[in-house]
Amino acid sequence: FGQPAFAQPAPVSPNVIVQHKDLDLRTESGARTLDRRIWRAVVAVCGTASDFDLEGKNDIQRCRQDTKTLASAQAELAVASASRGEPIRVSSIQK
């Protein structure tokens, strides 16, 4: 006889919305500000690991690299079109 199966909720990746409608993305200053906001969001969604947890530190570093790459692609589209309305959702792809 098998054990009963219980539905488990799917893991939810943490995400942060990065607003940019207050920025003029046609300027270098606006694009730099957007990049800083994205980096802060990447750090927030990937979290941190103890200095004594080398594997955890490596996981965080990979998460940050992958998440930044994904978010930067969205930002490039926003900057290219100088869009001022659609926020950028930064989501971890590794959790």
Secondary structure, DSSP 8 states (H G I E B T S, - for coil): --------------EEEE--TTS-TTSHHHHHHHHHHHHHHHHHHH----TT-HHHHHHHHHHHHHHHHHHHHHHHHHHHHT--S--EEEE-S--
